[in-house]
Amino acid sequence: MTTITAIDHVQIAIPVGGETVARAFYADLLGLTEVPKPASMAARGGAWYQSGGVKVHLGVEQDFRANDKAHVAFRVADVAGLANQAQVRGFKVKHDDELPGHIRAFLYDPFGNRIEILKPLGEATSC
């Protein structure tokens, strides 16, 4: 039996032509670095981002529909700080205290996709 050892990347759908608008959220707010897509895939549109071992692929969907339930969850050092930055920049934020042992919030990208940010309680804040 094969065992999964890691997640290589997550894919999030965006509408056609949404790449520029996406940068304000994924690069400027979340701090992910845009990386070139392979030439064989670049014509499809979308964009790839990463930070360390975290990889996010934005894929263009012709019949785009935002994911308000399905989502990716990122561990962050400062949930409140990032949520505040998102609100200041005009992104929708929903604070949540329903997950025991965690501080968390939901951010919504420019297209309405839900992105969870969380930090386990007791985890040291990195500088």
Phi and psi in degrees as a GROMACS rama.xvg file:
@    title "Ramachandran Plot"
@    xaxis  label "Phi"
@    yaxis  label "Psi"
@TYPE xy
-81.5901  138.525  THR-2
-111.75  132.08  THR-3
-71.646  131.563  ILE-4
-108.254  -19.3702  THR-5
-171.23  163.949  ALA-6
-94.3305  124.928  ILE-7
-75.5132  -45.3407  ASP-8
-162.493  165.713  HIS-9
-114.898  149.293  VAL-10
-116.036  132.317  GLN-11
-122.963  131.974  ILE-12
-80.6133  142.668  ALA-13
-133.913  159.532  ILE-14
-75.8145  161.865  PRO-15
-54.5227  131.897  VAL-16
79.4441  9.90947  GLY-17
-87.7866  1.87116  GLY-18
-58.2859  -46.0966  GLU-19
-65.3697  -44.5078  THR-20
-64.2292  -36.0155  VAL-21
-62.5688  -32.974  ALA-22
-58.7103  -35.8524  ARG-23
-61.539  -29.5572  ALA-24
-92.3705  -56.8853  PHE-25
-74.2878  -36.6844  TYR-26
-93.181  -56.6647  ALA-27
-69.255  -43.7188  ASP-28
-84.6037  -54.4079  LEU-29
-79.2396  -16.7083  LEU-30
78.5691  18.462  GLY-31
-78.393  147.156  LEU-32
-95.3038  129.255  THR-33
-73.1637  132.987  GLU-34
-120.174  148.996  VAL-35
-64.3506  139.83  PRO-36
-80.3387  152.512  LYS-37
-56.7109  143.919  PRO-38
-53.3507  -36.5837  ALA-39
-67.0399  -17.426  SER-40
-111.565  -13.7875  MET-41
-60.4078  -34.5098  ALA-42
-66.4995  -16.7818  ALA-43
-75.4224  -12.5992  ARG-44
84.6469  -172.655  GLY-45
87.0153  -172.929  GLY-46
-157.625  151.784  ALA-47
-115.079  139.603  TRP-48
-132.438  155.794  TYR-49
-157.473  160.143  GLN-50
-150.368  109.858  SER-51
59.1448  -127.47  GLY-52
-86.8353  1.14419  GLY-53
-90.4741  121.581  VAL-54
-123.11  131.125  LYS-55
-124.611  123.766  VAL-56
-108.636  124.884  HIS-57
-96.9208  119.882  LEU-58
-112.753  135.578  GLY-59
-77.3821  132.102  VAL-60
-121.939  126.954  GLU-61
-59.6702  -42.9748  GLN-62
-104.976  51.6083  ASP-63
-54.1124  137.012  PHE-64
-140.241  125.455  ARG-65
-62.3924  147.8  ALA-66
-96.7629  103.141  ASN-67
-90.1944  -15.7751  ASP-68
-110.476  -59.1745  LYS-69
-64.0827  138.181  ALA-70
-161.688  167.267  HIS-71
-104.35  149.179  VAL-72
-119.602  124.24  ALA-73
-106.452  132.717  PHE-74
-78.5237  133.333  ARG-75
-132.848  159.573  VAL-76
-77.0189  -31.1898  ALA-77
-139.164  89.8434  ASP-78
-61.6157  -49.9337  VAL-79
-61.807  -41.7548  ALA-80
-63.6053  -45.0445  GLY-81
-67.9812  -40.5878  LEU-82
-61.9123  -41.0856  ALA-83
-63.5929  -45.1158  ASN-84
-58.4281  -41.7197  GLN-85
-61.2593  -45.5061  ALA-86
-63.292  -43.5433  GLN-87
-59.6224  -35.3102  VAL-88
-84.8089  1.63601  ARG-89
92.598  10.2327  GLY-90
-88.2403  146.874  PHE-91
-70.5964  136.847  LYS-92
-133.298  137.339  VAL-93
-125.098  116.056  LYS-94
-78.9704  148.03  HIS-95
-146.67  135.625  ASP-96
-125.095  25.8287  ASP-97
-88.9766  -6.83304  GLU-98
-101.427  105.578  LEU-99
-56.0719  139.891  PRO-100
80.0745  10.7323  GLY-101
-139.211  150.974  HIS-102
-101.297  129.6  ILE-103
-152.633  161.153  ARG-104
-151.145  162.826  ALA-105
-115.28  129.177  PHE-106
-106.704  152.797  LEU-107
-120.178  124.864  TYR-108
-68.2399  176.332  ASP-109
-60.3833  -14.2283  PRO-110
-105.076  -2.15637  PHE-111
97.5366  3.93508  GLY-112
-72.1287  133.893  ASN-113
-83.0331  131.525  ARG-114
-125.736  121.348  ILE-115
-89.0493  137.846  GLU-116
-122.469  136.953  ILE-117
-151.684  161.963  LEU-118
-144.985  125.268  LYS-119
-64.0715  138.377  PRO-120
-62.6025  142.539  LEU-121
87.5574  -8.74152  GLY-122
-80.0972  130.357  GLU-123
-62.3472  144.309  ALA-124
-83.4402  129.091  THR-125
-87.8042  151.194  SER-126
